Amino acid sequence: MNYTEPYIPTPEDIIAQMLTVASLKQDELVYDLGSGDGRLVIAAARDFGARVVGVELRMRLVKECRRKVREMGLSDRVTITHRNFKKVSLRKADVLALYLSSYTLNLLTPKFMRELRAGARVVNFDYPVLDWKPVRELKVTPSSWKEPHTIYLYVV
Ligand SMILES: C[S@@+](CC[C@H](N)C(=O)[O-])C[C@H]1O[C@@H](n2cnc3c(N)ncnc32)[C@H](O)[C@@H]1O
């Protein structure tokens, strides 16, 4: 099925910090590539008033996320797309929120360069975009993980 990544969710207590570091504003358009169970997608729509596109290949996670979005009444702000994120256009994104390995980020970097508009922000948990210089790095320690990890912010 072309999975590029395993499913490892971002710790819940890191999500608000990622979206805050990205200065996410009401009505901005966020893409989460590999949106998993939708925890970041839901927080961005519910707590920041953003519009969100989650792209996820694992159907079990797509269904789980769509159900939660419906139950929370967020369907007007959130779209969950069952597709390979390599095939989804990023041209309209204001913010990309990513928890993907360096290997996958490296594969996607040319696509980011082609498609993201100038000024779009990219916020990553744990793995940097290797060729880019972050405008901000924040050390965070998820409560369940003990060791510090890093949130990286880039502006295109
Ligand atoms: C490390 S998890 C991150 C999940 C979520 N973004 C979060 O922060 O909790 C990566 C996700 O990417 C999904 N994935 C892997 N390869 C994919 C692909 N090519 N297209 C879309 N989703 C993919 C996996 O199923 C998994 O849910």
The ligand as an SDF file (V2000), in Angstrom:
LIG
                    3D

 27 29  0  0  0  0  0  0  0  0999 V2000
    4.4170    8.8240   12.6390 C   0  0  0  0  0  0  0  0  0  0  0  0
    2.6940    8.6810   12.2330 S   0  0  0  0  0  0  0  0  0  0  0  0
    2.0940   10.3220   12.6310 C   0  0  0  0  0  0  0  0  0  0  0  0
    0.5960   10.3660   12.8980 C   0  0  0  0  0  0  0  0  0  0  0  0
    0.0080   11.7450   13.2120 C   0  0  0  0  0  0  0  0  0  0  0  0
    0.4460   12.7590   12.2630 N   0  0  0  0  0  0  0  0  0  0  0  0
    0.3500   12.1810   14.5920 C   0  0  0  0  0  0  0  0  0  0  0  0
    1.1730   13.1040   14.6820 O   0  0  0  0  0  0  0  0  0  0  0  0
   -0.1600   11.6370   15.5760 O   0  0  0  0  0  0  0  0  0  0  0  0
    2.7610    8.6790   10.4240 C   0  0  0  0  0  0  0  0  0  0  0  0
    1.4290    8.4110    9.7510 C   0  0  0  0  0  0  0  0  0  0  0  0
    1.6230    8.4580    8.3520 O   0  0  0  0  0  0  0  0  0  0  0  0
    0.7830    7.4630    7.7470 C   0  0  0  0  0  0  0  0  0  0  0  0
    1.3660    7.1750    6.4300 N   0  0  0  0  0  0  0  0  0  0  0  0
    2.4870    6.4600    6.1460 C   0  0  0  0  0  0  0  0  0  0  0  0
    2.7940    6.5170    4.8390 N   0  0  0  0  0  0  0  0  0  0  0  0
    1.8100    7.2850    4.2580 C   0  0  0  0  0  0  0  0  0  0  0  0
    1.5900    7.7280    2.9320 C   0  0  0  0  0  0  0  0  0  0  0  0
    2.4420    7.4170    1.9460 N   0  0  0  0  0  0  0  0  0  0  0  0
    0.5020    8.5080    2.6940 N   0  0  0  0  0  0  0  0  0  0  0  0
   -0.3660    8.8450    3.7040 C   0  0  0  0  0  0  0  0  0  0  0  0
   -0.1770    8.4550    5.0020 N   0  0  0  0  0  0  0  0  0  0  0  0
    0.9000    7.6950    5.2790 C   0  0  0  0  0  0  0  0  0  0  0  0
    0.8420    6.3150    8.7160 C   0  0  0  0  0  0  0  0  0  0  0  0
   -0.2340    5.4180    8.5320 O   0  0  0  0  0  0  0  0  0  0  0  0
    0.8260    7.0510   10.0640 C   0  0  0  0  0  0  0  0  0  0  0  0
   -0.4910    7.2410   10.5090 O   0  0  0  0  0  0  0  0  0  0  0  0
  1  2  1  0
  2  3  1  0
  2 10  1  0
  3  4  1  0
  4  5  1  0
  5  6  1  0
  5  7  1  0
  7  8  2  0
  7  9  1  0
 10 11  1  0
 11 12  1  0
 11 26  1  0
 12 13  1  0
 13 14  1  0
 13 24  1  0
 14 15  1  0
 14 23  1  0
 15 16  2  0
 16 17  1  0
 17 18  1  0
 17 23  2  0
 18 19  1  0
 18 20  2  0
 20 21  1  0
 21 22  2  0
 22 23  1  0
 24 25  1  0
 24 26  1  0
 26 27  1  0
M  CHG  2   2   1   9  -1
M  END
$$$$
